[in-house]
């Protein structure tokens, strides 16, 4: 019998440990991997096929709000994703579903709720807390920005993430072990796709994908 394969993506070791414990109790034969940032998450996915469920935090190094979920869905639509977050408003939960998540698990959930939610998603069903009715939450501009993020190559996505963090071209080049010319080419393409001409404009648009979007 094939064991169930989970990835826990969260930058807090204590929460990863707690979630691993809940998963191990509910699925004793499961294979569980842990990652603490988006870069390691994508590397882990490339190295391991047949992932049954990814449990994804919205607040991790290398992502702006829903950007990692959006990019992941475009690159690996076959992987079911359960968003696990302390941002527990109905609006955030519904936006997660809008962006392709199979469910939203509040970090305040009990072990029993965790098991119920994951069992339901593994059956191919959608799961939200019972007191949260699903209502589409995305705005038109947000949909357009999400489409751009989905169209980025993995390297362009990494560059965009560093742009949001405020890194200079030479710093991004160092982080990715490429030349500044390569970074400039990626940024030019990112600007083209977003329809902007500056870093500030790009960051403002991408910030619309944050868990709490800035007020226009």
ABEGO torsion letter per residue (X at the ends): XBBBBBBBBBABAAAAAAAAAAAAAABAABBBBBBABAAAAAAAAAABBGBABBBBBABBBGBBEAAAAAAAAAABAABBBBBBBABABAAAAAAAAAAGBABBBBAABBAAAAAAAAAAAAAGBBBBBAABBBBBABBAAAAAAAAAAAABBAAAAAAAAAAAAGBBAAAAAAAAGBBAAAAAAAAAAAAAAAGBABAAAAAAAAAAABABBBBX
